[in-house]
Amino acid sequence: MKPDFKNFPSLLTLHFQPAPGQVYADLAGELAILDSKSGIYYGLDPVGARIWSLLLEWKTVGEVRATLLEEYDVAGSQLEIDMLHLFDELFSKGLIEIASPDSKPVRSLEESEPQLR
């Protein structure tokens, strides 16, 4: 099921999580994501990286919004537009998925640092 990324209220209670096969690492406040299925790297700026870290903390979309409103000087309506765009892009590229209600939180960004072999 694809969420309605044009209707912010419909997303408020959803949990998103990284889709299987994503490898990600913090790079000086930004985030690098490797889609191991396609071999494509993606990058998130510091705000996008903060949103990713909040998803890893098992925050709902509504909780992410509330946290960002506390941390950044941004209008709620602009934040919602930006979040819709980011979630739509990440979902469309297969980088995140909707977590089922019985899912367990994924590890934090610090715990999920890639292991080089």
Secondary structure, 3 states (H helix, E strand, C coil): CCCCCCCHHHHCCCCEEECCCEEEEEECCEEEEEECCCCEEEEECHHHHHHHHHHHCCCCHHHHHHHHHHHCCCCHHHHHHHHHHHHHHHHHCCCEEECCCCCCCCCCCCCCCCCCC
